[in-house]
Amino acid sequence: MSYRYEIRLSGSGGQGIILMGIILAEAIGVYDGKCVAQTQAYGPEARGGSSKAEVVVSDEEIDYPKAMKPDLLLAMNQKSCDEFYPDLKPDGILIVDSTFVRQIPTPKAFQVPFTRIAREKFKREMVANIVALGALTQLTPMVSAKAVEASVLARVPKGTETLNRDALKAGMAAAKRAKKEWSEAVAPPSTRVEDLLDSY
């Protein structure tokens, strides 16, 4: 039986959401060999407005490329969490950047401070999207860590490979910790940000 898995990445312009979508789709399609479609949309303003990228994965040709009821929603800011959470499937996965998303609509969300990790660990807020991609490899079975790393390294500017590889690893480690703490409780506990920062 065929499957269809929908991912929506969302945030504000300037957070690298569109690049995340391109890298993720490339990782799934080129490196993991699945059928994939990727679309994107900007808000009225490029920087500061809403931004979303959608990746649809299947084991057969995809006839409609947009996400209708996402299986996974990544929200990098409060506005996108508020706007897109109602579309998420009842058993879907919500992942939020807890640096900016404080009002979380479900206790089942994975909360990882992507932007704070980027700021404090790497002194570069711009790699928050790469940290988030690392986390995604641990929170969805649709893409492998190896494929995401290959896709990231093929896309980033020359000379930043080590930084981006480390950002990916930091995201993976923070997500593993968030997942472990989530599974040990009925509802996800509030993991101390310091613990997530130190987990890699």
Backbone as JSON Lines, residues from 0, in Angstrom:
{"i":0,"aa":"M","n":[0.85,-1.2,0.0],"ca":[0.0,0.0,0.0],"c":[0.88,1.25,0.0]}
{"i":1,"aa":"S","n":[0.53,2.21,-0.83],"ca":[1.35,3.42,-0.94],"c":[1.13,4.32,0.27]}
{"i":2,"aa":"Y","n":[2.1,5.18,0.5],"ca":[1.96,6.13,1.61],"c":[2.24,7.54,1.1]}
{"i":3,"aa":"R","n":[1.77,8.5,1.86],"ca":[2.02,9.91,1.58],"c":[2.32,10.56,2.93]}
{"i":4,"aa":"Y","n":[3.44,11.25,3.02],"ca":[3.86,11.87,4.29],"c":[4.15,13.34,4.0]}
{"i":5,"aa":"E","n":[3.49,14.22,4.74],"ca":[3.58,15.66,4.46],"c":[4.31,16.4,5.59]}
{"i":6,"aa":"I","n":[5.28,17.21,5.19],"ca":[6.06,18.0,6.13],"c":[5.88,19.47,5.79]}
{"i":7,"aa":"R","n":[5.58,20.29,6.8],"ca":[5.52,21.75,6.61],"c":[6.55,22.4,7.53]}
{"i":8,"aa":"L","n":[7.45,23.17,6.93],"ca":[8.45,23.94,7.67],"c":[7.99,25.39,7.64]}
{"i":9,"aa":"S","n":[7.96,26.05,8.79],"ca":[7.41,27.41,8.8],"c":[8.16,28.31,9.75]}
{"i":10,"aa":"G","n":[8.1,29.6,9.45],"ca":[8.77,30.6,10.29],"c":[8.62,31.96,9.65]}
{"i":11,"aa":"S","n":[9.58,32.83,9.92],"ca":[9.53,34.16,9.31],"c":[10.6,34.27,8.24]}
{"i":12,"aa":"G","n":[10.41,35.23,7.34],"ca":[11.4,35.47,6.3],"c":[12.75,35.79,6.94]}
{"i":13,"aa":"G","n":[13.8,35.25,6.39],"ca":[15.14,35.48,6.95],"c":[15.61,34.36,7.85]}
{"i":14,"aa":"Q","n":[14.74,33.39,8.17],"ca":[15.14,32.26,9.02],"c":[15.66,31.07,8.22]}
{"i":15,"aa":"G","n":[15.69,31.2,6.91],"ca":[16.21,30.12,6.08],"c":[15.26,28.96,5.89]}
{"i":16,"aa":"I","n":[13.95,29.24,5.95],"ca":[12.95,28.18,5.84],"c":[12.95,27.56,4.44]}
{"i":17,"aa":"I","n":[13.03,28.4,3.41],"ca":[12.99,27.89,2.03],"c":[14.2,27.01,1.75]}
{"i":18,"aa":"L","n":[15.37,27.46,2.21],"ca":[16.58,26.65,2.03],"c":[16.44,25.3,2.74]}
{"i":19,"aa":"M","n":[15.85,25.32,3.92],"ca":[15.61,24.06,4.65],"c":[14.77,23.1,3.81]}
{"i":20,"aa":"G","n":[13.71,23.63,3.2],"ca":[12.83,22.81,2.37],"c":[13.56,22.2,1.19]}
{"i":21,"aa":"I","n":[14.41,23.01,0.55],"ca":[15.18,22.54,-0.61],"c":[16.16,21.45,-0.19]}
{"i":22,"aa":"I","n":[16.87,21.69,0.91],"ca":[17.85,20.71,1.39],"c":[17.16,19.4,1.79]}
{"i":23,"aa":"L","n":[16.03,19.54,2.49],"ca":[15.31,18.35,2.96],"c":[14.79,17.52,1.77]}
{"i":24,"aa":"A","n":[14.19,18.21,0.8],"ca":[13.66,17.51,-0.38],"c":[14.79,16.82,-1.15]}
{"i":25,"aa":"E","n":[15.9,17.53,-1.28],"ca":[17.05,16.95,-1.98],"c":[17.59,15.72,-1.25]}
{"i":26,"aa":"A","n":[17.65,15.81,0.07],"ca":[18.14,14.69,0.88],"c":[17.23,13.48,0.7]}
{"i":27,"aa":"I","n":[15.91,13.7,0.74],"ca":[14.95,12.61,0.63],"c":[14.94,12.01,-0.78]}
{"i":28,"aa":"G","n":[14.95,12.9,-1.78],"ca":[14.83,12.44,-3.16],"c":[16.13,11.94,-3.77]}
{"i":29,"aa":"V","n":[17.18,12.76,-3.67],"ca":[18.45,12.42,-4.33],"c":[19.24,11.38,-3.54]}
{"i":30,"aa":"Y","n":[19.33,11.6,-2.22],"ca":[20.21,10.74,-1.42],"c":[19.51,9.53,-0.8]}
{"i":31,"aa":"D","n":[18.23,9.68,-0.45],"ca":[17.48,8.54,0.11],"c":[16.62,7.82,-0.93]}
{"i":32,"aa":"G","n":[16.48,8.42,-2.11],"ca":[15.83,7.72,-3.22],"c":[14.33,7.57,-3.14]}
{"i":33,"aa":"K","n":[13.65,8.45,-2.41],"ca":[12.18,8.38,-2.33],"c":[11.58,9.38,-3.32]}
{"i":34,"aa":"C","n":[10.28,9.22,-3.63],"ca":[9.57,10.21,-4.44],"c":[9.29,11.42,-3.54]}
{"i":35,"aa":"V","n":[9.56,12.6,-4.05],"ca":[9.4,13.8,-3.21],"c":[8.98,14.99,-4.06]}
{"i":36,"aa":"A","n":[8.19,15.89,-3.46],"ca":[7.81,17.15,-4.11],"c":[8.0,18.25,-3.09]}
{"i":37,"aa":"Q","n":[8.48,19.41,-3.56],"ca":[8.75,20.51,-2.63],"c":[8.13,21.8,-3.17]}
{"i":38,"aa":"T","n":[7.41,22.51,-2.31],"ca":[6.83,23.8,-2.69],"c":[7.15,24.81,-1.6]}
{"i":39,"aa":"Q","n":[6.97,26.08,-1.93],"ca":[7.27,27.13,-0.96],"c":[6.36,28.32,-1.14]}
{"i":40,"aa":"A","n":[6.23,29.11,-0.09],"ca":[5.4,30.31,-0.15],"c":[5.96,31.36,0.79]}
{"i":41,"aa":"Y","n":[5.92,32.61,0.35],"ca":[6.38,33.74,1.16],"c":[5.18,34.57,1.58]}
{"i":42,"aa":"G","n":[5.36,35.3,2.67],"ca":[4.34,36.27,3.07],"c":[4.52,37.53,2.25]}
{"i":43,"aa":"P","n":[3.76,38.6,2.56],"ca":[3.85,39.83,1.78],"c":[5.23,40.48,1.84]}
{"i":44,"aa":"E","n":[5.93,40.31,2.96],"ca":[7.28,40.86,3.05],"c":[8.25,39.68,3.05]}
{"i":45,"aa":"A","n":[9.35,39.8,2.34],"ca":[10.3,38.69,2.29],"c":[10.96,38.47,3.65]}
{"i":46,"aa":"R","n":[11.46,39.55,4.25],"ca":[12.14,39.41,5.53],"c":[11.2,39.88,6.64]}
{"i":47,"aa":"G","n":[10.87,38.99,7.53],"ca":[9.96,39.36,8.62],"c":[8.55,38.86,8.39]}
{"i":48,"aa":"G","n":[8.17,38.65,7.12],"ca":[6.85,38.09,6.84],"c":[6.86,36.59,7.03]}
{"i":49,"aa":"S","n":[5.7,35.98,6.9],"ca":[5.62,34.52,7.04],"c":[6.29,33.83,5.87]}
{"i":50,"aa":"S","n":[6.84,32.67,6.18],"ca":[7.51,31.88,5.15],"c":[7.22,30.42,5.44]}
{"i":51,"aa":"K","n":[6.95,29.64,4.39],"ca":[6.76,28.21,4.62],"c":[7.29,27.42,3.43]}
{"i":52,"aa":"A","n":[7.75,26.24,3.73],"ca":[8.18,25.31,2.68],"c":[7.55,23.97,3.0]}
{"i":53,"aa":"E","n":[7.07,23.3,1.98],"ca":[6.42,22.0,2.2],"c":[7.13,20.92,1.4]}
{"i":54,"aa":"V","n":[7.25,19.77,2.04],"ca":[7.9,18.62,1.41],"c":[6.93,17.44,1.53]}
{"i":55,"aa":"V","n":[6.57,16.86,0.41],"ca":[5.68,15.71,0.39],"c":[6.49,14.49,-0.05]}
{"i":56,"aa":"V","n":[6.39,13.42,0.71],"ca":[7.17,12.21,0.45],"c":[6.21,11.05,0.17]}
{"i":57,"aa":"S","n":[6.56,10.23,-0.8],"ca":[5.74,9.06,-1.1],"c":[6.62,7.96,-1.69]}
{"i":58,"aa":"D","n":[6.03,6.78,-1.84],"ca":[6.76,5.7,-2.5],"c":[6.29,5.55,-3.94]}
{"i":59,"aa":"E","n":[5.46,6.49,-4.38],"ca":[5.05,6.5,-5.79],"c":[4.91,7.94,-6.25]}
{"i":60,"aa":"E","n":[4.67,8.12,-7.52],"ca":[4.59,9.47,-8.08],"c":[3.57,10.32,-7.32]}
{"i":61,"aa":"I","n":[3.93,11.59,-7.07],"ca":[3.08,12.48,-6.27],"c":[2.22,13.32,-7.21]}
{"i":62,"aa":"D","n":[0.9,13.2,-7.07],"ca":[0.02,13.92,-7.99],"c":[-0.31,15.34,-7.5]}
{"i":63,"aa":"Y","n":[-0.25,15.57,-6.21],"ca":[-0.51,16.91,-5.67],"c":[0.63,17.28,-4.73]}
{"i":64,"aa":"P","n":[1.39,18.34,-5.08],"ca":[2.64,18.6,-4.36],"c":[2.53,19.37,-3.04]}
{"i":65,"aa":"K","n":[1.34,19.85,-2.69],"ca":[1.22,20.66,-1.47],"c":[0.71,19.84,-0.29]}
{"i":66,"aa":"A","n":[1.1,20.27,0.9],"ca":[0.66,19.6,2.13],"c":[-0.77,20.04,2.45]}
{"i":67,"aa":"M","n":[-1.65,19.06,2.64],"ca":[-3.04,19.37,2.99],"c":[-3.25,19.21,4.5]}
{"i":68,"aa":"K","n":[-2.8,18.08,5.04],"ca":[-2.87,17.81,6.49],"c":[-1.49,17.28,6.89]}
{"i":69,"aa":"P","n":[-0.59,18.19,7.28],"ca":[0.79,17.76,7.56],"c":[0.9,16.68,8.64]}
{"i":70,"aa":"D","n":[1.82,15.76,8.41],"ca":[2.18,14.75,9.41],"c":[3.19,15.33,10.38]}
{"i":71,"aa":"L","n":[3.93,16.34,9.91],"ca":[4.93,16.98,10.74],"c":[4.93,18.48,10.46]}
{"i":72,"aa":"L","n":[4.9,19.27,11.53],"ca":[4.97,20.72,11.41],"c":[6.16,21.21,12.23]}
{"i":73,"aa":"L","n":[7.04,21.94,11.58],"ca":[8.13,22.62,12.29],"c":[7.8,24.1,12.31]}
{"i":74,"aa":"A","n":[7.69,24.68,13.49],"ca":[7.37,26.1,13.63],"c":[8.56,26.82,14.28]}
{"i":75,"aa":"M","n":[9.14,27.74,13.53],"ca":[10.32,28.46,14.03],"c":[9.96,29.79,14.7]}
{"i":76,"aa":"N","n":[8.66,30.15,14.68],"ca":[8.23,31.34,15.43],"c":[6.77,31.16,15.86]}
{"i":77,"aa":"Q","n":[6.31,32.04,16.73],"ca":[4.98,31.9,17.32],"c":[3.87,32.04,16.28]}
{"i":78,"aa":"K","n":[4.05,33.01,15.38],"ca":[3.01,33.27,14.38],"c":[2.75,32.03,13.52]}
{"i":79,"aa":"S","n":[3.8,31.38,13.08],"ca":[3.61,30.2,12.22],"c":[3.04,29.03,13.01]}
{"i":80,"aa":"C","n":[3.39,28.93,14.28],"ca":[2.8,27.87,15.13],"c":[1.3,28.09,15.25]}
{"i":81,"aa":"D","n":[0.91,29.32,15.54],"ca":[-0.51,29.65,15.69],"c":[-1.28,29.43,14.39]}
{"i":82,"aa":"E","n":[-0.66,29.83,13.28],"ca":[-1.34,29.79,11.98],"c":[-1.49,28.37,11.44]}
{"i":83,"aa":"F","n":[-0.46,27.55,11.61],"ca":[-0.44,26.26,10.92],"c":[-0.77,25.05,11.8]}
{"i":84,"aa":"Y","n":[-0.75,25.21,13.11],"ca":[-1.03,24.07,13.98],"c":[-2.41,23.44,13.71]}
{"i":85,"aa":"P","n":[-3.46,24.24,13.44],"ca":[-4.77,23.63,13.19],"c":[-4.79,22.68,11.99]}
{"i":86,"aa":"D","n":[-3.83,22.82,11.06],"ca":[-3.77,21.94,9.89],"c":[-3.14,20.58,10.2]}
{"i":87,"aa":"L","n":[-2.39,20.5,11.29],"ca":[-1.64,19.29,11.61],"c":[-2.59,18.11,11.88]}
{"i":88,"aa":"K","n":[-2.22,16.93,11.38],"ca":[-3.02,15.73,11.66],"c":[-3.12,15.53,13.17]}
{"i":89,"aa":"P","n":[-4.21,14.93,13.67],"ca":[-4.38,14.73,15.11],"c":[-3.21,13.98,15.76]}
{"i":90,"aa":"D","n":[-2.62,13.05,15.01],"ca":[-1.49,12.3,15.57],"c":[-0.16,12.79,14.98]}
{"i":91,"aa":"G","n":[-0.19,14.01,14.4],"ca":[1.01,14.56,13.78],"c":[2.04,15.03,14.79]}
{"i":92,"aa":"I","n":[3.24,15.3,14.3],"ca":[4.36,15.72,15.15],"c":[4.52,17.24,15.04]}
{"i":93,"aa":"L","n":[4.54,17.92,16.18],"ca":[4.82,19.35,16.22],"c":[6.2,19.55,16.84]}
{"i":94,"aa":"I","n":[7.06,20.27,16.12],"ca":[8.39,20.62,16.61],"c":[8.49,22.14,16.61]}
{"i":95,"aa":"V","n":[8.84,22.73,17.75],"ca":[8.91,24.19,17.8],"c":[10.3,24.65,18.24]}
{"i":96,"aa":"D","n":[10.65,25.85,17.74],"ca":[11.86,26.51,18.22],"c":[11.46,27.24,19.5]}
{"i":97,"aa":"S","n":[11.82,26.66,20.63],"ca":[11.37,27.22,21.91],"c":[12.05,28.54,22.25]}
{"i":98,"aa":"T","n":[12.99,28.98,21.41],"ca":[13.56,30.33,21.57],"c":[12.46,31.37,21.37]}
{"i":99,"aa":"F","n":[11.57,31.1,20.4],"ca":[10.54,32.08,20.02],"c":[9.11,31.61,20.29]}
{"i":100,"aa":"V","n":[8.89,30.29,20.33],"ca":[7.52,29.79,20.51],"c":[7.31,29.48,21.99]}
{"i":101,"aa":"R","n":[6.52,30.33,22.65],"ca":[6.29,30.18,24.09],"c":[4.9,29.65,24.4]}
{"i":102,"aa":"Q","n":[3.95,29.94,23.51],"ca":[2.58,29.44,23.71],"c":[2.4,28.23,22.79]}
{"i":103,"aa":"I","n":[2.49,27.06,23.41],"ca":[2.48,25.82,22.63],"c":[1.11,25.16,22.76]}
{"i":104,"aa":"P","n":[0.47,24.85,21.62],"ca":[-0.93,24.41,21.65],"c":[-1.15,22.97,22.11]}
{"i":105,"aa":"T","n":[-0.09,22.2,22.27],"ca":[-0.25,20.81,22.71],"c":[0.91,20.39,23.6]}
{"i":106,"aa":"P","n":[0.65,19.6,24.63],"ca":[1.75,19.13,25.47],"c":[2.62,18.09,24.76]}
{"i":107,"aa":"K","n":[2.17,17.65,23.56],"ca":[2.91,16.62,22.84],"c":[3.99,17.19,21.91]}
{"i":108,"aa":"A","n":[4.22,18.49,21.97],"ca":[5.21,19.1,21.08],"c":[6.63,18.81,21.55]}
{"i":109,"aa":"F","n":[7.54,18.71,20.58],"ca":[8.97,18.65,20.89],"c":[9.48,20.08,20.89]}
{"i":110,"aa":"Q","n":[10.07,20.49,22.0],"ca":[10.55,21.86,22.14],"c":[12.07,21.88,22.17]}
{"i":111,"aa":"V","n":[12.66,22.48,21.14],"ca":[14.12,22.58,21.05],"c":[14.48,24.02,20.7]}
{"i":112,"aa":"P","n":[15.4,24.64,21.45],"ca":[15.73,26.05,21.21],"c":[16.76,26.21,20.08]}
{"i":113,"aa":"F","n":[16.33,25.96,18.84],"ca":[17.25,25.98,17.7],"c":[18.06,27.27,17.61]}
{"i":114,"aa":"T","n":[17.36,28.39,17.7],"ca":[18.04,29.68,17.51],"c":[18.99,29.96,18.68]}
{"i":115,"aa":"R","n":[18.58,29.61,19.87],"ca":[19.47,29.84,21.01],"c":[20.72,28.95,20.92]}
{"i":116,"aa":"I","n":[20.55,27.73,20.47],"ca":[21.72,26.85,20.28],"c":[22.67,27.48,19.25]}
{"i":117,"aa":"A","n":[22.1,27.98,18.15],"ca":[22.91,28.61,17.1],"c":[23.65,29.83,17.64]}
{"i":118,"aa":"R","n":[22.95,30.65,18.44],"ca":[23.57,31.86,19.0],"c":[24.67,31.52,20.0]}
{"i":119,"aa":"E","n":[24.33,30.64,20.94],"ca":[25.23,30.43,22.08],"c":[26.35,29.44,21.77]}
{"i":120,"aa":"K","n":[26.07,28.45,20.96],"ca":[27.08,27.44,20.68],"c":[27.99,27.83,19.52]}
{"i":121,"aa":"F","n":[27.37,28.5,18.52],"ca":[28.13,28.8,17.3],"c":[28.3,30.29,17.03]}
{"i":122,"aa":"K","n":[27.67,31.13,17.86],"ca":[27.75,32.59,17.69],"c":[27.24,33.04,16.32]}
{"i":123,"aa":"R","n":[26.38,32.21,15.73],"ca":[25.81,32.54,14.42],"c":[24.35,32.1,14.38]}
{"i":124,"aa":"E","n":[23.46,33.08,14.5],"ca":[22.03,32.77,14.5],"c":[21.59,32.16,13.17]}
{"i":125,"aa":"M","n":[22.34,32.48,12.09],"ca":[21.95,32.02,10.76],"c":[22.0,30.5,10.59]}
{"i":126,"aa":"V","n":[22.67,29.78,11.5],"ca":[22.69,28.31,11.35],"c":[21.57,27.62,12.13]}
{"i":127,"aa":"A","n":[20.63,28.4,12.66],"ca":[19.49,27.81,13.4],"c":[18.72,26.84,12.5]}
{"i":128,"aa":"N","n":[18.61,27.17,11.2],"ca":[17.88,26.27,10.31],"c":[18.62,24.95,10.11]}
{"i":129,"aa":"I","n":[19.94,24.97,10.15],"ca":[20.73,23.74,10.02],"c":[20.62,22.91,11.3]}
{"i":130,"aa":"V","n":[20.6,23.59,12.45],"ca":[20.38,22.91,13.74],"c":[19.02,22.2,13.68]}
{"i":131,"aa":"A","n":[18.01,22.9,13.15],"ca":[16.66,22.33,13.05],"c":[16.63,21.13,12.11]}
{"i":132,"aa":"L","n":[17.37,21.2,11.02],"ca":[17.44,20.06,10.09],"c":[18.04,18.84,10.78]}
{"i":133,"aa":"G","n":[19.07,19.08,11.59],"ca":[19.66,17.97,12.35],"c":[18.63,17.33,13.26]}
{"i":134,"aa":"A","n":[17.82,18.16,13.92],"ca":[16.77,17.65,14.81],"c":[15.74,16.82,14.03]}
{"i":135,"aa":"L","n":[15.39,17.28,12.84],"ca":[14.4,16.57,12.03],"c":[14.82,15.13,11.74]}
{"i":136,"aa":"T","n":[16.12,14.92,11.56],"ca":[16.58,13.56,11.23],"c":[16.31,12.58,12.38]}
{"i":137,"aa":"Q","n":[16.15,13.11,13.59],"ca":[15.89,12.26,14.75],"c":[14.4,12.13,15.06]}
{"i":138,"aa":"L","n":[13.59,13.02,14.49],"ca":[12.18,13.08,14.87],"c":[11.22,12.62,13.78]}
{"i":139,"aa":"T","n":[11.74,12.33,12.59],"ca":[10.91,11.74,11.54],"c":[11.7,10.63,10.86]}
{"i":140,"aa":"P","n":[11.03,9.54,10.53],"ca":[11.71,8.43,9.85],"c":[11.85,8.66,8.35]}
{"i":141,"aa":"M","n":[11.39,9.81,7.86],"ca":[11.33,10.03,6.41],"c":[12.67,10.37,5.77]}
{"i":142,"aa":"V","n":[13.67,10.73,6.59],"ca":[14.97,11.12,6.01],"c":[16.08,10.64,6.93]}
{"i":143,"aa":"S","n":[17.19,10.25,6.32],"ca":[18.33,9.78,7.12],"c":[19.29,10.93,7.41]}
{"i":144,"aa":"A","n":[19.98,10.81,8.52],"ca":[20.97,11.83,8.9],"c":[22.06,11.94,7.84]}
{"i":145,"aa":"K","n":[22.45,10.81,7.28],"ca":[23.5,10.78,6.27],"c":[23.08,11.58,5.03]}
{"i":146,"aa":"A","n":[21.83,11.41,4.61],"ca":[21.32,12.12,3.43],"c":[21.26,13.62,3.68]}
{"i":147,"aa":"V","n":[20.79,14.03,4.86],"ca":[20.71,15.45,5.18],"c":[22.11,16.07,5.21]}
{"i":148,"aa":"E","n":[23.05,15.38,5.81],"ca":[24.42,15.9,5.86],"c":[24.98,16.08,4.45]}
{"i":149,"aa":"A","n":[24.77,15.09,3.59],"ca":[25.27,15.17,2.21],"c":[24.63,16.36,1.48]}
{"i":150,"aa":"S","n":[23.33,16.54,1.67],"ca":[22.62,17.64,1.0],"c":[23.07,19.0,1.53]}
{"i":151,"aa":"V","n":[23.24,19.1,2.86],"ca":[23.71,20.36,3.46],"c":[25.1,20.72,2.92]}
{"i":152,"aa":"L","n":[26.01,19.76,2.94],"ca":[27.39,20.04,2.52],"c":[27.48,20.38,1.04]}
{"i":153,"aa":"A","n":[26.52,19.91,0.24],"ca":[26.5,20.24,-1.18],"c":[25.96,21.66,-1.42]}
{"i":154,"aa":"R","n":[25.26,22.2,-0.43],"ca":[24.59,23.5,-0.61],"c":[25.27,24.68,0.07]}
{"i":155,"aa":"V","n":[25.99,24.44,1.17],"ca":[26.51,25.57,1.94],"c":[27.75,26.18,1.27]}
{"i":156,"aa":"P","n":[28.05,27.45,1.58],"ca":[29.22,28.09,0.99],"c":[30.52,27.37,1.37]}
{"i":157,"aa":"K","n":[31.45,27.37,0.45],"ca":[32.76,26.75,0.71],"c":[33.39,27.41,1.94]}
{"i":158,"aa":"G","n":[34.0,26.61,2.77],"ca":[34.65,27.13,3.97],"c":[33.77,27.07,5.2]}
{"i":159,"aa":"T","n":[32.47,26.76,5.01],"ca":[31.56,26.7,6.18],"c":[31.13,25.26,6.47]}
{"i":160,"aa":"E","n":[31.79,24.3,5.83],"ca":[31.37,22.9,5.98],"c":[31.44,22.42,7.43]}
{"i":161,"aa":"T","n":[32.53,22.74,8.11],"ca":[32.69,22.28,9.5],"c":[31.63,22.9,10.4]}
{"i":162,"aa":"L","n":[31.4,24.19,10.24],"ca":[30.37,24.89,11.03],"c":[29.01,24.22,10.83]}
{"i":163,"aa":"N","n":[28.65,23.97,9.57],"ca":[27.34,23.4,9.28],"c":[27.22,21.95,9.73]}
{"i":164,"aa":"R","n":[28.31,21.19,9.61],"ca":[28.29,19.81,10.09],"c":[28.1,19.79,11.61]}
{"i":165,"aa":"D","n":[28.79,20.7,12.3],"ca":[28.66,20.78,13.77],"c":[27.25,21.23,14.18]}
{"i":166,"aa":"A","n":[26.67,22.15,13.39],"ca":[25.3,22.62,13.68],"c":[24.3,21.47,13.52]}
{"i":167,"aa":"L","n":[24.49,20.65,12.48],"ca":[23.64,19.48,12.29],"c":[23.74,18.54,13.48]}
{"i":168,"aa":"K","n":[24.96,18.26,13.91],"ca":[25.18,17.33,15.02],"c":[24.58,17.87,16.31]}
{"i":169,"aa":"A","n":[24.67,19.18,16.51],"ca":[24.09,19.79,17.71],"c":[22.57,19.63,17.7]}
{"i":170,"aa":"G","n":[21.96,19.79,16.52],"ca":[20.51,19.61,16.4],"c":[20.09,18.17,16.66]}
{"i":171,"aa":"M","n":[20.89,17.23,16.14],"ca":[20.6,15.8,16.37],"c":[20.66,15.48,17.86]}
{"i":172,"aa":"A","n":[21.71,15.96,18.51],"ca":[21.89,15.67,19.94],"c":[20.78,16.29,20.78]}
{"i":173,"aa":"A","n":[20.41,17.53,20.46],"ca":[19.34,18.2,21.22],"c":[18.01,17.5,21.02]}
{"i":174,"aa":"A","n":[17.75,17.03,19.79],"ca":[16.49,16.33,19.53],"c":[16.46,14.97,20.23]}
{"i":175,"aa":"K","n":[17.58,14.27,20.24],"ca":[17.64,12.97,20.94],"c":[17.3,13.16,22.42]}
{"i":176,"aa":"R","n":[17.85,14.22,22.98],"ca":[17.59,14.49,24.4],"c":[16.13,14.86,24.64]}
{"i":177,"aa":"A","n":[15.59,15.71,23.76],"ca":[14.18,16.11,23.89],"c":[13.26,14.89,23.74]}
{"i":178,"aa":"K","n":[13.61,14.0,22.8],"ca":[12.83,12.79,22.56],"c":[12.87,11.86,23.77]}
{"i":179,"aa":"K","n":[14.04,11.7,24.34],"ca":[14.22,10.83,25.5],"c":[13.39,11.34,26.68]}
{"i":180,"aa":"E","n":[13.49,12.64,26.94],"ca":[12.76,13.23,28.06],"c":[11.24,13.15,27.81]}
{"i":181,"aa":"W","n":[10.86,13.33,26.54],"ca":[9.44,13.26,26.18],"c":[8.91,11.85,26.43]}
{"i":182,"aa":"S","n":[9.69,10.84,26.04],"ca":[9.23,9.46,26.18],"c":[9.19,8.99,27.63]}
{"i":183,"aa":"E","n":[9.91,9.68,28.49],"ca":[9.93,9.3,29.9],"c":[8.79,9.92,30.69]}
{"i":184,"aa":"A","n":[8.02,10.75,30.02],"ca":[6.91,11.43,30.71],"c":[5.62,11.28,29.91]}
{"i":185,"aa":"V","n":[4.5,11.47,30.57],"ca":[3.22,11.43,29.88],"c":[3.15,12.61,28.92]}
{"i":186,"aa":"A","n":[3.58,13.76,29.42],"ca":[3.68,14.95,28.58],"c":[5.15,15.38,28.59]}
{"i":187,"aa":"P","n":[5.62,16.04,27.53],"ca":[7.02,16.43,27.51],"c":[7.35,17.37,28.66]}
{"i":188,"aa":"P","n":[8.39,17.07,29.41],"ca":[8.8,17.97,30.48],"c":[9.49,19.18,29.89]}
{"i":189,"aa":"S","n":[9.63,20.21,30.68],"ca":[10.36,21.37,30.16],"c":[11.84,21.13,30.41]}
{"i":190,"aa":"T","n":[12.51,20.64,29.39],"ca":[13.94,20.4,29.48],"c":[14.67,21.73,29.61]}
{"i":191,"aa":"R","n":[15.61,21.79,30.51],"ca":[16.37,23.03,30.66],"c":[17.17,23.27,29.38]}
{"i":192,"aa":"V","n":[17.13,24.52,28.91],"ca":[17.86,24.88,27.69],"c":[19.34,24.57,27.84]}
{"i":193,"aa":"E","n":[19.87,24.79,29.04],"ca":[21.29,24.55,29.28],"c":[21.65,23.08,29.03]}
{"i":194,"aa":"D","n":[20.74,22.18,29.38],"ca":[20.99,20.75,29.16],"c":[21.04,20.43,27.68]}
{"i":195,"aa":"L","n":[20.13,21.06,26.91],"ca":[20.12,20.81,25.48],"c":[21.39,21.37,24.84]}
{"i":196,"aa":"L","n":[21.83,22.53,25.31],"ca":[23.05,23.13,24.76],"c":[24.26,22.27,25.06]}
{"i":197,"aa":"D","n":[24.25,21.63,26.21],"ca":[25.41,20.83,26.62],"c":[25.34,19.4,26.1]}
{"i":198,"aa":"S","n":[24.24,19.04,25.44],"ca":[24.07,17.64,25.07],"c":[24.95,17.23,23.89]}
{"i":199,"aa":"Y","n":[25.53,18.21,23.21],"ca":[26.45,17.85,22.12],"c":[27.84,18.36,22.47]}
